[in-house]
């Protein structure tokens, strides 16, 4: 865990990321790179990014901003000013990755399209996160998570059991896209290590959403029929709900032997909680006569995957998540303290880190001084001109 001289080492030590991103998909990608040890410099407008005030709020602090921006350095630049752009250009020359999630074409209008970035730094990697990608008929459309769910068919599949399209409660498409942005950035870094060449990483919400419906989409194209994956309604117990996933023939047979009182069970797999044949009704009746605890104990003892459908308060008290440090309390400059998700990628030699949430422009002077070598007079001149905050 410690390198030469006793310094703590991380997987992405020495990697510098300039993040020009807001909302979720882009900033979450930057968060993951920061968790793995990269120095992530978040470029914000004077006063800070708009999601700093996005609800839900805890004692005036945005949970949304806290979760996706912990561990980053905040530099406030006015990128509408020529001097602010000069500072950004100097930072590009000293960085490894630029991560942005503007609508396609905005970076070019700002004067920082990929060709310009490559002039400033031939080895730079540009990670572009957008709604519909950098090319294609929809490329100029604005987008958020729910549009990706709708246009990919995911919302239709999720709502099949309810008889109407239903979006997920969380922004799963944003989070998938953040993972793809991170994987793409790491792959591009590996290529650059071998060749010295930078490149563009193009990921978008609709592409990511399609990966969630890839089985039924492939099935339809091959057969002309809908199927492959369906909605997954849970089973009602006496005091709650459970999900049963008898996804192999052996599991399904064991489940139906329990449900049918020892008779030889039908061994057709029942993936998830789906099951459109008569077995579904028998499993429903068996569950309705039992408590959640009894169902889980019986099926787990028989080797059948089962889980309770929990509320968020129940999840927040789960000792398993606390032991794995997936829920972490940390100091916060606005709220005093906040809870954030822990590091989901657990590396045995370079385990990652969780940093604090920055205040707007907290690191502006330090970054300009330490990274760019600006002296106090130069920094104060930029501040007086309104280029930094």
C-alpha positions in Angstrom: 0.0 0.0 0.0 3.0 2.3 0.5 5.5 3.2 -2.2 9.0 4.7 -2.0 9.5 6.9 1.0 6.4 5.6 2.8 3.9 7.4 0.5 0.6 5.7 0.0 0.3 4.3 -3.5 -2.9 4.0 -5.6 -3.6 2.3 -8.9 -4.0 5.6 -10.8 -1.2 7.5 -9.0 0.2 10.2 -11.4 -2.9 10.3 -13.6 -4.4 13.8 -13.8 -8.0 14.3 -15.0 -9.7 17.6 -16.0 -13.4 17.2 -15.4 -15.7 19.5 -17.3 -18.9 17.7 -16.3 -22.1 18.2 -14.4 -25.1 16.2 -13.3 -24.4 12.4 -13.0 -22.9 10.3 -15.8 -19.8 12.4 -16.3 -19.1 13.3 -12.7 -19.6 9.7 -11.6 -17.0 8.6 -14.0 -14.6 11.2 -12.5 -15.5 10.0 -9.1 -14.6 6.4 -10.0 -11.2 7.6 -11.4 -10.6 9.6 -8.2 -11.5 6.6 -6.0 -8.8 4.6 -7.8 -6.2 7.3 -7.1 -6.3 9.8 -10.0 -6.0 13.5 -9.3 -9.4 14.8 -10.6 -9.6 18.6 -11.1 -13.2 19.6 -11.4 -13.5 22.8 -13.5 -16.5 24.7 -12.3 -17.9 28.2 -13.2 -17.6 30.9 -10.7 -19.9 30.1 -7.8 -19.8 26.4 -8.5 -21.6 23.8 -10.6 -25.4 24.0 -10.6 -25.9 20.6 -9.0 -24.4 21.9 -5.8 -27.9 23.1 -5.0 -29.8 20.1 -6.5 -32.1 18.3 -4.0 -32.2 16.3 -1.9 -30.4 18.6 0.6 -29.0 17.8 4.0 -28.4 20.9 6.1 -28.0 22.9 2.9 -25.6 20.4 1.2 -26.7 18.5 -1.9 -26.6 14.8 -1.5 -26.4 14.5 -5.2 -23.3 16.7 -5.5 -21.7 15.1 -2.5 -22.0 11.5 -3.7 -20.5 12.2 -7.2 -17.9 14.8 -6.4 -16.1 13.6 -3.3 -12.3 13.4 -3.6 -12.0 16.0 -6.4 -10.2 19.3 -6.5 -12.4 22.3 -7.4 -11.1 25.1 -9.7 -13.5 27.8 -10.7 -12.8 29.3 -14.1 -14.8 31.6 -16.3 -14.5 29.8 -19.6 -16.3 32.6 -21.4 -13.2 34.8 -20.8 -10.0 34.6 -22.9 -7.9 34.5 -19.8 -10.0 31.7 -18.3 -9.5 29.7 -21.5 -5.7 30.3 -21.3 -5.7 28.7 -17.9 -7.7 25.7 -19.1 -5.3 25.4 -22.1 -2.3 25.3 -19.7 -4.0 22.7 -17.6 -4.7 20.5 -20.7 -1.0 20.6 -21.5 -0.3 19.2 -18.0 -3.1 16.5 -17.9 -3.7 13.0 -19.1 -7.5 12.9 -19.5 -10.2 15.5 -20.3 -13.6 14.3 -19.2 -16.6 16.2 -20.5 -20.4 15.7 -20.9 -21.5 18.7 -22.9 -23.8 18.3 -25.9 -21.7 17.2 -28.9 -20.1 20.2 -30.6 -20.0 22.4 -27.5 -16.3 21.7 -26.7 -15.4 22.7 -30.3 -17.4 26.0 -30.0 -15.6 26.7 -26.7 -12.3 26.3 -28.6 -11.4 22.9 -27.1 -12.4 20.3 -29.6 -10.2 17.2 -29.8 -8.0 18.7 -32.6 -7.2 21.7 -30.4 -6.7 19.5 -27.3 -4.3 17.4 -29.3 -2.3 20.5 -30.4 -2.0 21.4 -26.7 -1.1 17.8 -25.6 -0.6 15.1 -28.3 -1.0 12.4 -25.7 -4.3 13.7 -24.3 -7.3 11.4 -23.9 -10.7 13.0 -24.4 -13.6 11.1 -22.8 -16.9 12.5 -24.1 -20.1 11.5 -22.4 -23.3 12.5 -24.1 -26.9 11.4 -24.6 -26.7 9.9 -28.0 -23.0 9.9 -29.0 -20.7 12.0 -31.1 -22.3 10.9 -34.4 -25.7 9.6 -35.5 -29.1 11.0 -36.3 -29.9 11.9 -32.7 -26.4 13.3 -31.8 -27.5 16.9 -31.2 -30.5 16.1 -29.0 -30.3 16.8 -25.2 -30.9 13.8 -23.0 -31.1 12.6 -19.4 -31.3 9.1 -17.9 -35.1 8.7 -18.3 -34.9 9.3 -22.1 -32.3 6.6 -22.4 -34.5 4.2 -20.5 -37.5 5.1 -22.8 -35.7 5.0 -26.1 -33.8 1.7 -25.4 -37.0 -0.3 -24.5 -35.8 -0.7 -20.9 -38.8 1.2 -19.5 -41.1 -1.0 -21.5 -39.6 -4.2 -20.2 -39.4 -3.0 -16.6 -43.1 -2.2 -16.6 -44.4 -5.4 -18.3 -45.7 -6.9 -15.0 -47.5 -3.6 -14.3 -49.0 -3.3 -17.8 -47.4 0.1 -18.4 -43.9 1.4 -19.0 -42.1 2.1 -15.7 -38.8 3.8 -15.3 -36.4 2.7 -12.6 -36.3 4.8 -9.4 -32.6 5.4 -9.8 -30.7 6.7 -12.8 -29.3 3.4 -13.9 -28.4 4.5 -17.4 -26.3 7.4 -16.1 -24.5 5.0 -13.8 -23.9 2.4 -16.6 -22.6 5.2 -18.8 -20.2 6.4 -16.0 -18.8 2.8 -15.9 -18.3 2.7 -19.6 -16.6 6.1 -19.5 -14.3 4.9 -16.8 -13.5 1.6 -18.6 -12.9 3.5 -21.8 -10.5 5.9 -20.1 -8.5 3.1 -18.6 -8.3 1.3 -21.9 -7.1 4.5 -23.6 -4.5 5.0 -20.9 -3.2 1.5 -21.5 -3.0 2.2 -25.2 -1.2 5.4 -24.5 1.3 3.7 -22.2 2.2 1.4 -25.1 2.2 3.9 -28.0 2.2 7.4 -26.6 -1.0 8.1 -28.5 -4.1 9.8 -27.1 -7.6 9.2 -28.5 -11.3 10.0 -28.1 -13.5 7.9 -25.9 -17.2 8.2 -27.0 -19.8 6.9 -24.7 -23.5 7.8 -24.4 -26.7 7.1 -22.6 -28.6 5.4 -25.4 -25.7 3.0 -26.1 -25.4 2.1 -22.4 -29.1 1.6 -22.1 -29.1 -0.8 -25.1 -26.7 -3.0 -23.2 -29.5 -3.5 -20.6 -31.8 -4.9 -23.2 -29.3 -6.8 -25.4 -30.8 -10.2 -24.9 -34.4 -9.4 -26.0 -33.1 -7.2 -28.8 -30.8 -9.9 -30.2 -33.6 -12.5 -29.8 -36.1 -10.3 -31.7 -33.6 -9.6 -34.6 -33.0 -13.4 -34.9 -36.6 -14.6 -34.6 -39.0 -11.6 -35.2 -40.6 -12.4 -31.8 -40.5 -10.6 -28.5 -39.0 -12.5 -25.6 -35.8 -13.4 -23.9 -36.3 -11.3 -20.8 -39.4 -10.1 -19.2 -40.6 -8.2 -16.1 -39.6 -9.7 -12.7 -42.5 -9.3 -10.3 -41.7 -10.4 -6.7 -43.8 -12.8 -4.7 -46.0 -11.5 -1.8 -45.4 -13.0 1.6 -47.5 -12.6 4.7 -45.5 -9.7 5.9 -43.7 -8.4 2.8 -42.2 -9.4 -0.5 -39.5 -11.7 -1.8 -37.6 -12.4 -5.0 -36.9 -16.0 -6.0 -34.5 -16.8 -8.8 -34.5 -20.5 -9.6 -32.3 -19.9 -12.6 -31.0 -23.5 -13.2 -32.9 -26.7 -13.7 -31.7 -28.1 -10.4 -32.8 -25.0 -8.5 -36.2 -25.0 -10.1 -36.7 -28.6 -9.3 -35.8 -28.1 -5.7 -38.1 -25.1 -5.5 -41.1 -26.9 -6.9 -40.5 -30.0 -4.7 -40.8 -27.7 -1.7 -43.9 -25.9 -3.1 -45.6 -29.2 -4.1 -44.9 -31.1 -0.9 -42.1 -33.4 -2.1 -43.5 -34.3 -5.5 -40.9 -34.4 -8.4 -40.6 -30.8 -9.4 -40.7 -29.2 -12.9 -37.1 -28.4 -13.7 -37.6 -25.7 -16.3 -35.6 -22.7 -15.0 -37.5 -19.8 -13.5 -35.1 -16.9 -13.9 -35.6 -13.9 -11.7 -39.2 -13.9 -10.5 -40.7 -14.5 -14.0 -42.7 -17.5 -14.7 -45.7 -17.4 -16.9 -46.9 -21.0 -16.5 -49.0 -22.7 -13.7 -46.0 -22.9 -11.4 -46.0 -19.2 -10.8 -49.5 -19.4 -9.2 -48.4 -22.3 -7.0 -45.3 -20.5 -5.8 -47.4 -17.4 -5.1 -49.8 -19.4 -3.0 -46.9 -21.1 -1.1 -45.3 -17.7 -0.4 -48.6 -16.0 0.7 -48.9 -18.5 3.5 -45.5 -17.8 5.0 -43.4 -14.9 6.4 -40.5 -13.3 4.6 -38.1 -14.8 7.2 -39.6 -18.3 6.8 -39.5 -18.2 3.0 -35.8 -17.0 3.0 -34.7 -19.6 5.6 -36.4 -22.5 3.9 -35.2 -21.7 0.4 -31.7 -20.8 1.4 -31.5 -24.1 3.3 -32.5 -25.8 0.1 -30.0 -23.9 -2.0 -32.6 -21.8 -3.9 -31.6 -18.1 -4.4 -34.0 -15.9 -2.6 -33.9 -12.4 -1.1 -36.3 -10.1 0.8 -37.5 -6.9 -1.0 -36.1 -4.3 1.3 -36.9 -0.7 2.0 -34.1 1.9 1.9 -34.1 2.2 5.8 -33.6 -1.6 5.9 -30.8 -1.4 3.4 -29.1 1.4 5.3 -28.9 -0.8 8.4 -27.5 -3.9 6.7 -24.4 -5.0 8.6 -23.0 -6.6 5.4 -22.8 -3.3 3.6 -21.2 -1.6 6.6 -18.6 -4.3 7.0 -17.7 -4.0 3.4 -17.5 -0.2 3.8 -20.1 0.5 1.2 -21.7 3.1 3.4 -19.3 5.6 4.9 -19.7 8.7 7.1 -17.3 11.6 6.3 -16.9 15.2 7.3 -18.6 17.8 5.0 -17.8 21.5 4.8 -21.5 22.5 4.5 -23.6 19.8 6.3 -21.0 19.0 9.0 -21.1 15.3 8.1 -22.6 13.2 5.3 -22.9 9.6 4.3 -21.5 8.6 0.9 -21.2 5.2 -0.9 -17.9 3.5 -0.5 -15.5 2.1 -3.1 -17.2 -0.7 -5.0 -14.0 -1.8 -6.8 -11.9 -3.4 -4.1 -8.2 -3.9 -5.1 -6.0 -5.9 -2.7 -2.8 -4.0 -3.4 -4.0 -0.5 -4.2 -7.3 -0.2 -2.4 -8.4 3.3 -3.4 -9.4 6.2 -1.4 -12.4 8.4 -0.5 -11.7 12.2 -0.4 -13.7 15.1 1.0 -16.2 17.1 -1.0 -14.6 20.4 -2.2 -16.0 23.8 -1.7 -16.4 25.9 -4.9 -13.0 27.0 -6.1 -11.3 25.6 -3.0 -8.2 24.4 -4.9 -8.0 27.1 -7.6 -4.9 28.8 -6.1 -3.1 25.6 -5.2 -3.7 24.0 -8.7 -2.5 27.2 -10.5 0.5 27.4 -8.3 1.5 23.7 -8.0 0.5 22.4 -11.4 1.1 25.5 -13.6 3.8 27.3 -11.6 1.8 30.6 -11.4 3.1 33.0 -8.8 0.9 35.0 -6.4 0.9 38.1 -8.6 -0.2 36.1 -11.7 -3.0 34.4 -9.7 -4.2 37.7 -8.2 -4.2 39.3 -11.7 -6.4 36.5 -13.0 -8.8 36.9 -10.0 -8.9 40.7 -10.6 -9.8 40.0 -14.2 -12.7 37.7 -13.2 -11.0 34.7 -15.0 -10.8 32.7 -11.7 -12.8 32.5 -8.5 
